[in-house]
């Protein structure tokens, strides 16, 4: 993607070149950043139903950490890495926003 002038942007695709204007909403979006290893974030706003770990627990990758209800669905949140639970920032019944840091795991 390269800027032609202040209004239009060129997109070079396999099937051709395209010219488009970027919207204000696109320009003001939150930029993507690489996730931090061991941080377990809420991808959707919702309610914590049950927390299965506590600070100081040893967890393995894939181990169930908590149940998070979002959009009328129960989501099983599992450990992304093996390590020690450094902090648990939620409890049952908490309503949390999107991107909320629920649990932090210190890698081993």
Backbone as a ProteinNet text record, in pm:
[ID]
protein_1_A
[PRIMARY]
XXXXXXXXXXXXXXXXXXXXXXXXXXXXXXXXXXXXXXXXXXXXXXXXXXXXXXXXXXXXXXXXXXXXXXXXXXXXXXXXXXXXXXXXXXXXXXXXXXXXXXXXXXXX
[TERTIARY]
85.4	0	90.2	72.7	155.2	68.8	104.3	28.5	60.2	-44.1	-27.1	-31	-130.2	-140.2	-216.3	-266.5	-332.6	-468.7	-531.1	-665.9	-670.6	-594.2	-606.4	-490.4	-519.9	-420	-427.1	-311.2	-305.8	-291.2	-372.1	-359	-318.1	-206.9	-161.2	-199.5	-287.2	-336.2	-292.4	-307	-267.4	-344.8	-471.6	-553.2	-560.8	-482.9	-482.8	-451.2	-448.4	-422.8	-553	-570.7	-692.1	-655.1	-739.4	-723	-847.4	-826.6	-940.8	-910.9	-1015.4	-1002.1	-1023.8	-942.8	-959	-1057.2	-1146.9	-1246.5	-1185.3	-1253.7	-1210.3	-1213.1	-1314.1	-1324.2	-1202.1	-1159.6	-1041.7	-916.5	-900	-782	-777.5	-894.1	-899.5	-907.4	-899.4	-910.6	-793.6	-813.1	-705.2	-611.3	-487.1	-388.2	-359.5	-333.6	-303.6	-166.8	-156.4	-26	-9.9	113.2	142.6	102.2	30.2	-9.3	111.8	97.4	203.5	191.1	301.7	301.2	254.8	157.1	109.4	-7.3	-44.7	-161	-285.2	-387.2	-513.5	-615.7	-654.2	-745.3	-884	-985.7	-1123	-1138.5	-1171.9	-1189.6	-1327.5	-1420.2	-1555	-1593.9	-1679.1	-1729.5	-1821.9	-1828.4	-1914.8	-1905.9	-1947.7	-1953.6	-1868.6	-1794.2	-1716.2	-1810	-1818.7	-1907.2	-1833.5	-1712.6	-1638.1	-1488	-1410.9	-1265	-1210.3	-1127.7	-1077.2	-936.1	-867	-729.3	-717.2	-608.2	-579.1	-431.6	-397.4	-260.2	-165	-55.2	45.4	28.3	-86.4	-108.8	-17	27.6	102.5	0.6	8.7	-83.9	-5.4	-68.1	-10.9	-83.7	-18.1	-81.4	-206.4	-318.5	-444.9	-530.9	-479.7	-556.4	-666.2	-784.6	-897.4	-867.1	-881.7	-858.7	-989	-1086.1	-1213.5	-1320.9	-1445.1	-1560.1	-1607.8	-1621.1	-1657.9	-1783.7	-1889.5	-2012.8	-2014	-2030.2	-2037.6	-2137.2	-2227.3	-2327	-2407.6	-2446.3	-2527.9	-2458.1	-2326.4	-2249	-2145.7	-2122.5	-2020.9	-1890.3	-1785.6	-1656.1	-1555.7	-1490.7	-1386	-1255.6	-1199.1	-1074.1	-962	-866.3	-757.7	-624	-527.1	-393.9	-322.8	-267.6	-195.7	-55.9	-0.6	136	140.8	249	272.5	342.5	305.4	370.9	299.2	331.5	273.1	176.8	57.3	-40.6	12.6	43.6	99.8	-10	-123.1	-234.2	-365.6	-470.6	-607.4	-685.9	-724.6	-788.5	-939.3	-999.5	-1144.6	-1193.2	-1324.8	-1388.8	-1527.4	-1589	-1721.4	-1818.2	-1894.6	-1994.1	-1946.1	-1814.8	-1762.3	-1808.8	-1852.1	-1879	-1753.6	-1701.1	-1574.3	-1589.1	-1512	-1515.1	-1423.1	-1433.4	-1344.1	-1199.8	-1106.8	-962.8	-922.3	-1005.1	-972.8	-872.3	-768.1	-668.3	-727.6	-760.3	-825	-722.3	-623.4	-523.6	-387.5	-284.6	-148.4	-70.1	-1.3	76.3	223.8	306.5	452.2	507.9	568.9	622.2	733.8	746	855.2	968.1
-115.9	0	122.5	211	331.7	453.4	566.6	689.6	756	791.8	864.2	1013.9	1056.5	1193.8	1188.5	1299.8	1302.2	1233.3	1217.9	1162.5	1015.9	974.1	837.8	749.6	620.8	520.2	412.1	365.6	256.7	124	26.5	-110.5	-195.7	-266	-353.7	-495.4	-556.6	-692.1	-781.8	-911	-1007.6	-986.8	-947	-933.2	-790.5	-697.7	-562.1	-458.2	-332.1	-220.3	-146.6	-100.8	-30.1	100.9	201.7	332.2	356.8	400.4	424.1	538	592.8	692.4	621.1	653.9	596.1	681.2	614.8	686.9	741.9	837	893.3	784.7	698	588.8	496.9	467.1	382.7	449	576.3	648.7	662.7	659.1	676.2	542.5	432.6	300.7	276.3	185.7	145	56.3	92.3	15.9	-117.2	-220.4	-352.7	-350.3	-420	-435.3	-581.8	-626.9	-766.1	-796.7	-908.2	-942.9	-968.9	-938.7	-962.4	-1105.4	-1179.3	-1318.5	-1328.9	-1414.3	-1437.9	-1351.9	-1251.3	-1169.1	-1231.1	-1251.9	-1308.8	-1195.2	-1150.6	-1037.9	-1084.9	-1006.1	-1032.9	-981.1	-1068.2	-1025.5	-965.4	-991.4	-934.8	-885.8	-783.6	-745.7	-855.6	-872.2	-976.9	-988.8	-1105.8	-1132.7	-1254.6	-1246.6	-1361	-1453.3	-1577.5	-1675.7	-1751	-1797.7	-1875.9	-1863.9	-1845.1	-1839.6	-1970.1	-2041.1	-2173.1	-2171.5	-2057.2	-2049	-1933.9	-1935.5	-1824.4	-1786.1	-1671.6	-1623.2	-1725.3	-1753.7	-1848.5	-1989.5	-2019	-2152.1	-2175	-2299.9	-2339.4	-2385.6	-2333.2	-2372.3	-2422.3	-2512.3	-2562.3	-2496.7	-2487.7	-2431.8	-2512.8	-2444.5	-2511	-2540.8	-2516.9	-2542.4	-2437.1	-2479.1	-2388.6	-2289.2	-2159.6	-2053.5	-1998.7	-1975.1	-1918.2	-1937.7	-1912.7	-1914.1	-1769.9	-1723.6	-1584.9	-1588.9	-1521.7	-1516.8	-1388.5	-1404.3	-1289.2	-1322.4	-1230.1	-1248.4	-1377.5	-1403.5	-1518.7	-1652.5	-1649.4	-1773.1	-1784.3	-1906.6	-1932.4	-1967.4	-1892.4	-1911.1	-1964.7	-2073.2	-2132.5	-2060.6	-1990.6	-1918.3	-2005.6	-2040.3	-2130.7	-2057.5	-2116.1	-2057	-2061.7	-1948.7	-1946.6	-2007.8	-2007.1	-2056.9	-2129.5	-2203.2	-2265.6	-2164.9	-2163.6	-2072	-2063.1	-1957.4	-1930.4	-1812.4	-1824.4	-1715.7	-1601.4	-1489.2	-1373.3	-1287.2	-1274.6	-1195.2	-1241.1	-1232.4	-1259.6	-1132.7	-1060.6	-930.1	-934.2	-1052.8	-1068.4	-1165.2	-1157.5	-1254.1	-1284.4	-1390.6	-1428.5	-1311.8	-1286.9	-1180.1	-1048.2	-1032.1	-906.4	-886	-763.6	-724	-654.5	-702.2	-649	-597.6	-495.6	-442.8	-522.8	-494.8	-554.5	-515.3	-607.8	-588.1	-571.5	-614.7	-607.4	-717	-682.8	-780.4	-862	-989.7	-1075.3	-1147.4	-1208.2	-1287	-1264	-1261.2	-1248	-1371.9	-1435.1	-1555.8	-1525.7	-1559.1	-1541.4	-1668.7	-1660.7	-1782	-1845.4	-1977.4	-2048.2	-2073.1
0	0	0	-95.8	-97.8	-125.9	-65.7	-79.8	-212.9	-289.1	-413.8	-384.5	-308.3	-259	-127.6	-79.9	50.4	50.7	-65.1	-67.8	-106	-203.8	-255.6	-212.4	-200.7	-166.4	-272.8	-318.9	-416.2	-343.6	-382.2	-334.2	-452.2	-440.3	-547	-507.8	-586.7	-560	-674.2	-656.4	-758.8	-888.8	-877.7	-998.8	-1051.5	-994.4	-1046.5	-941.1	-984.3	-895.1	-868	-745.6	-707.4	-641	-657.6	-596.2	-511.1	-386.7	-298.9	-202.1	-143.8	-37.4	94.3	194.2	326.4	405.9	479.1	557.1	685.7	745.4	873.3	980.7	976.2	1072.6	1062.2	940.3	919.8	976.7	951	997.9	1150.1	1217.8	1362.6	1437.7	1366.7	1430.6	1524.6	1618.6	1707.6	1627.6	1624.9	1549.2	1618	1539.1	1592	1658.2	1769.8	1835	1873.2	1871.8	1902.7	2047	2069.6	2206.9	2295.6	2423.4	2520.6	2570.5	2567.1	2609.2	2754.3	2779.3	2914.5	2957.5	2878.8	2912.6	2850.4	2932.7	2886.1	2885.8	2765.8	2749.1	2709.2	2743.5	2701.3	2558.8	2465	2325.7	2302.5	2396.1	2389.3	2528.5	2536.9	2668.4	2719.4	2850.2	2903.2	3053.7	3103.7	3247	3280.3	3389	3435.4	3511.6	3468.9	3531.9	3642.3	3613.5	3711.3	3683.9	3789.7	3778.8	3835.7	3757.7	3795.4	3853.9	3852	3902.6	4001.6	4077.8	4168.7	4152.7	4204.9	4196.5	4258.2	4187.8	4235.9	4181.2	4119.1	4060.7	3941.1	3924.5	3805.4	3701.3	3579.1	3472.8	3351.7	3277.9	3152.6	3036.4	2922.9	2803.8	2772.5	2751.1	2720.3	2841.9	2961.3	3084.1	3099.5	3145.4	3165	3276.5	3246.1	3343.8	3400.1	3310.9	3354.4	3249	3290.2	3198.5	3187.1	3063.5	3032.3	2946.4	2990.1	2911.2	2829.7	2697.8	2607.8	2497.5	2470.1	2364.1	2384.8	2508.7	2547.6	2525.1	2512.4	2493.7	2604.8	2651.5	2752.3	2680.5	2710	2645.1	2746.2	2709.6	2792.8	2759.3	2855.9	2835.2	2889.9	2803.5	2841.4	2842.1	2912.3	2923.7	2788.2	2743.3	2616.1	2627.7	2750.1	2773.4	2907.3	2928.6	3058.5	3147.9	3277.4	3369.6	3502.4	3575.7	3706.9	3692.6	3750.5	3746.5	3833.3	3768.8	3838.8	3899.4	3828.8	3883	3821.2	3900.3	3855.6	3886	3781.6	3797.9	3781.1	3789.6	3778.4	3885.3	3912.3	4001.3	3943.8	3991	3942.1	3956.7	3849.3	3850.9	3795.2	3774.3	3719	3575.5	3544.4	3405.6	3355.2	3243.4	3193.2	3050.8	3014.7	2877.9	2785.3	2657.4	2558	2590.1	2565.5	2584.8	2731.4	2824.1	2966.8	3001.4	3077.1	3119.9	3234.7	3207.7	3307.1	3394	3329.6	3400.5	3336.5	3419.9	3370.7	3416.1	3321.4	3349.2	3325.5	3424.8	3410.7	3350.1	3230.4	3165.3	3247.1	3233.8	3301.9	3206.9
[MASK]
++++++++++++++++++++++++++++++++++++++++++++++++++++++++++++++++++++++++++++++++++++++++++++++++++++++++++++

